[in-house]
Each structure stands twice: as C-alpha cells, then as structure tokens.
Amino acid sequence: MKKLRVTMDRYFDKLDERWRVLPIQKQHQCMLYFFVGYLLLTAGVIGKVWYETSRSRNDIAIEHIKNPIHKKNESPTKLQDTVTTIYKNKIYERN
C-alpha cells in the first residue's frame, strides 16, 4: 500500500510539474476547454431531467403495499389431498 502511495505521489508531482511548465496562455486555454465541457455536460443532464419530468404523467396511483411474505398460496391440506388421491389412484391401478 505504501508503494502504491509513493508511486501515485510521484505521478502527481510529474503532472504538476508539466502543468507549471506550460505557458499561462495555454493553461487558460485548457481550463476554458474543461469548463466548456463541464458546462455542456451539466446542460445535457439538466435538459434530460427536464425532458423526463415534462413527459411523465402528473397523476399518482395509490395502491396498498403487498407483503410478499403473505402471498396467497394454496393450502397445504389441498396439496396433501392431491398426493393422497394420486397415491390412491396408483393403488387402484395395481388391483
């Protein structure tokens, strides 16, 4: 972990040195490009949210929350009856 931190620190120091070597005019130009990119991305996200909310319906369907644990399953007695019925049918088939 310490080796990774040292490697990252060296990499960031090199990047900082390369940034400082650039002329001020080039630094301003790069910052302007980054800002315009950020501005376009922000405008795109805001436009997408605005479009999605304007398309959605304004009515809200209010329903009861269904508990998945209390599903209406067939009763176990009915299942037992079908098993015994199948078993009885097999006994009658033997005779």
PEBEL-V312525 format. One record per residue. N is the residue number from 0. RES is the residue in three letters. SS is DSSP state (H for helix, E for strand, C for the rest). PSI is psi in degrees with one decimal (NA if undefined). D_CENTER is the distance of its C-alpha to the mean C-alpha in Angstrom with 2 decimals. Layout:
# PEBEL-V312525
{{N & RES & SS & PSI & D_CENTER} {N & RES & SS & PSI & D_CENTER}}
This chain:
# PEBEL-V312525
{{0 & MET & C & -38.3 & 30.06} {1 & LYS & H & -36.8 & 33.03} {2 & LYS & H & -39.7 & 33.57} {3 & LEU & H & -42.4 & 30.03} {4 & ARG & H & -42.3 & 30.60} {5 & VAL & H & -42.0 & 33.98} {6 & THR & H & -44.1 & 32.66} {7 & MET & H & -41.2 & 29.96} {8 & ASP & H & -42.1 & 32.66} {9 & ARG & H & -42.7 & 34.98} {10 & TYR & H & -45.2 & 32.41} {11 & PHE & H & -34.3 & 31.67} {12 & ASP & H & -39.5 & 35.43} {13 & LYS & H & -42.6 & 36.04} {14 & LEU & H & -42.6 & 33.49} {15 & ASP & H & -40.4 & 35.12} {16 & GLU & H & -41.8 & 38.52} {17 & ARG & H & -36.3 & 37.61} {18 & TRP & H & -42.3 & 36.32} {19 & ARG & H & -28.5 & 39.56} {20 & VAL & H & -27.6 & 41.70} {21 & LEU & C & 144.3 & 40.34} {22 & PRO & C & 153.6 & 42.60} {23 & ILE & H & -39.6 & 41.62} {24 & GLN & H & -39.3 & 41.47} {25 & LYS & H & -36.8 & 38.95} {26 & GLN & H & -44.1 & 36.83} {27 & HIS & H & -40.5 & 36.89} {28 & GLN & H & -43.4 & 35.98} {29 & CYS & H & -43.8 & 32.93} {30 & MET & H & -36.8 & 31.77} {31 & LEU & H & -43.0 & 32.33} {32 & TYR & H & -43.6 & 30.21} {33 & PHE & H & -41.8 & 27.30} {34 & PHE & H & -43.0 & 27.73} {35 & VAL & H & -40.7 & 27.92} {36 & GLY & H & -44.5 & 24.74} {37 & TYR & H & -41.3 & 22.93} {38 & LEU & H & -43.0 & 24.61} {39 & LEU & H & -41.2 & 23.60} {40 & LEU & H & -43.9 & 19.92} {41 & THR & H & -43.8 & 20.13} {42 & ALA & H & -37.9 & 22.13} {43 & GLY & H & -43.5 & 19.69} {44 & VAL & H & -44.0 & 16.77} {45 & ILE & H & -41.1 & 19.28} {46 & GLY & H & -41.0 & 20.63} {47 & LYS & H & -44.4 & 17.36} {48 & VAL & H & -42.7 & 16.72} {49 & TRP & H & -43.7 & 20.40} {50 & TYR & H & -44.8 & 20.42} {51 & GLU & H & -40.1 & 17.59} {52 & THR & H & -29.2 & 19.30} {53 & SER & H & -26.1 & 22.69} {54 & ARG & H & -25.5 & 21.81} {55 & SER & C & 154.1 & 20.51} {56 & ARG & C & 152.0 & 23.16} {57 & ASN & C & -9.1 & 24.57} {58 & ASP & C & 145.5 & 25.49} {59 & ILE & C & 127.6 & 23.52} {60 & ALA & C & 118.1 & 24.05} {61 & ILE & C & 119.6 & 24.99} {62 & GLU & C & 162.9 & 25.08} {63 & HIS & C & 145.7 & 25.76} {64 & ILE & C & 127.2 & 23.03} {65 & LYS & C & 126.4 & 23.78} {66 & ASN & C & 121.4 & 23.87} {67 & PRO & H & -18.8 & 22.77} {68 & ILE & H & -35.8 & 25.43} {69 & HIS & H & 46.6 & 28.25} {70 & LYS & C & 151.4 & 27.83} {71 & LYS & C & 97.7 & 31.11} {72 & ASN & C & 164.2 & 32.14} {73 & GLU & C & 148.1 & 35.55} {74 & SER & C & 147.7 & 38.03} {75 & PRO & H & -28.3 & 39.03} {76 & THR & H & -36.9 & 42.66} {77 & LYS & H & -40.3 & 42.08} {78 & LEU & H & -39.4 & 40.49} {79 & GLN & H & -37.9 & 43.46} {80 & ASP & H & -41.5 & 45.83} {81 & THR & H & -34.3 & 44.45} {82 & VAL & H & -44.4 & 44.77} {83 & THR & H & -34.6 & 48.34} {84 & THR & H & -44.2 & 49.10} {85 & ILE & H & -42.0 & 47.96} {86 & TYR & H & -43.0 & 49.97} {87 & LYS & H & -39.5 & 53.00} {88 & ASN & H & -38.3 & 52.76} {89 & LYS & H & -35.7 & 52.85} {90 & ILE & H & -42.6 & 55.88} {91 & TYR & H & -30.9 & 57.67} {92 & GLU & H & -31.3 & 56.96} {93 & ARG & H & -35.5 & 58.74} {94 & ASN & C & NA & 61.84}}
